[in-house]
């Protein structure tokens, strides 16, 4: 996981998402300043900005830190602050993180994963050959706890994720693509290989 810089709100966002969302709350008599009642669904107007979200963040999953193709339909809007607990953030660009479907399913409405906007590069370390991800041993106790909780919540160290990261680095080592392509395809792997002097 790496730091993600928050991108500016698209010009069309207010009309296409925020205002439609606010009208929905008003029409349904929902007070967005209060948590949603159990089993309450709200209109997914945020889907209208998924193309802009994908473009703004370069197709990089905010949590897994790998590029995915939009055409696969694997991209989704993750509400970092859960819309069920804080409806006022349901239709706010600043609360959206571009996430592949798997990461969104893992995070769900839990609040124990670090925000990619606040992550500091270097908090997460990587064993390049195996793809193992772990907390930087020099972190404070609290920082290490947060990093490990994030790894656990999102399943970042599960076998499939390990294999993917190791394969990305191995493909680079085999000369299948240059370092700049590795940076675009798998920026966390690229960043860790660069930190370790292996690029």
N, C-alpha and C positions, 0 to 999 in steps of 0.2 A: 504494500500500500504506500502511496506517495502523496505529497501535497498536491491538491487541485486548486488552481486559482479560480475564484468565482468570476464568471463572465457576465457582461452587461445584459440587462433585460432586453429582449427583442422589441422593436418598435410596435409590433402587432400584439404583444402579449396582453396588454391591458384590456384591449377590446375583445380579443379572442378567448381569453382565459379568466382574468380577474373579474371583469364586469359581469360576464355570464355567470361566474360562480357566485358573486354577491347577489345577483338577481335570483339565482336558484335558492339561496338561503332565505331571502325575503319571501319568495313565493311559497316555500315549504314551511314558513314559520319557524325556521331553525335559528337559534341564537348562536352565532359562531364563536362567541366569547366563552361558551360553556362546552365541556366535552360532549361528544355525540352520545345519544342514548344507545344502549346495546342493540346490535344488529341494524343500525341505521346506515343506509348507503347514501352516498352523495354523488351528484352528477360528475363524471370524469372529464370535465372540460380541459384538464391539464393535458389530455392526449392531443389536443390541437397544437401544442407547442413541441411535440416530440421531435419533429424534423429539425426545428431550430435548436433544441437542446442537444441533439446528436451533432449537428454542425458546430455549435458553439464549443463543445468539448472534444471535438476531433474524433468522435466515435470511440473514445476511451472509457471503459467502465470505471467509475470513480472508486470502486472498491477492489476489483480484481486487477486493475491497472493493465489491461490488455485491450487491444483494438478488436471490435467486432463489426461485422457488416450489417448495415441497416436493413438490407434486402432480406436478411434471414428472419426478420421480425423478432429478434431476440432482445431488442432494446426496450427499456421501460423507464418511467419516471418514478424515482424513489423519493418519497416525502421524508426528508431526514427527520423532521419533527412530525410525529405521527398525526395524520389528519383527524383521527378519532379522538385524540386527547386535546388537540389544539386546532380546531377547525379554521381559525383565522389564518392559519398557514397553508391551508389546503390549496389555495389558488395564488400562491406567491412564488415567483420565480426564484427568489433567494433560498427557498426551502427545497428546491429540486436538485437531485443528483442523478446524472445519467448512470444507469445501472443495467447490466445484462440481467436477463430474467432470473437466472439462478441466484445472483447476489440479492436481488430484490426479495426473492422468496425466503432467503436465509435471514435477512434483516427484519423483514415484516414491520411490526410496530414496536419492536424492542428498542430500548434506548441505551444499550450498553456497548454499542460500536462507536468508535471514534468517527468524528466528522472529517471527511477528506479535505474540507476547507481549512481545518485547524491542525491537521497532521503536519509534523515537521519531517522533512526528508532526513532519513537516517534513523528514525525510530524503529523501522522494520528492517531487519537484515535478512539476507538470503544466502543460502549455501547453493552455489550455482550448479554444481554437478548433480545434486539430488533434488534441487528445487525446494528444499525445506525452508520455511519462513519462520523467523523467531524474533523476539525482542532484542534490541541493541542492549548488550550487557551493561553498558554505562548509563542507562536511564535511571532516574530516581525510582523508588519503590512504587509510587503512584503512577508514574508514566508506564512502567513495566506492566503493572496490573492492567491498565487501560489497553495497552497493545495486546497483551495476551487474551483479554476478554474479547477484543475485536477479532483476533484470529480464530478464537473458538466460536463466536457467534456466527461469523461469516463462512466458517469452514475453509479458511484460507490455506490451511496446511493439510487438507485432505489429499489422498493419493492422486486424484485426478488433477488437482491444482499443482501439486508438486511435479507431476509428469509434464504438464504443459510448460511450466517455467523452465524445467531442465531441458526440454526439447527445444524451446526457443533459443536457449543459449548454445546448445549443441549444434543446432542448425547454423548458427552464426560461426561457431568454431570450425565447422566443415566447409565454410566459405559459400554457403548457399545464399547468403545475402550480406550486405555491408552493414557497418555499425549504425548508419543513419536509418536503415530500414528496421533494424532491431529496436531503435529508439521509438519509431512510429508504431511498430507492432506490439511491443512489450516493454513499455517505458520503465517499469520497475526493474525488470531484468537488466535493461541497458544501464540504468542508474547504478545498480549494485555492481555490475561488471566494471563500470567506470570507476566507482569508489575503490574497488579492489585492485585496480590497475591491470585489468585483464582485457581491455579493449585496445 
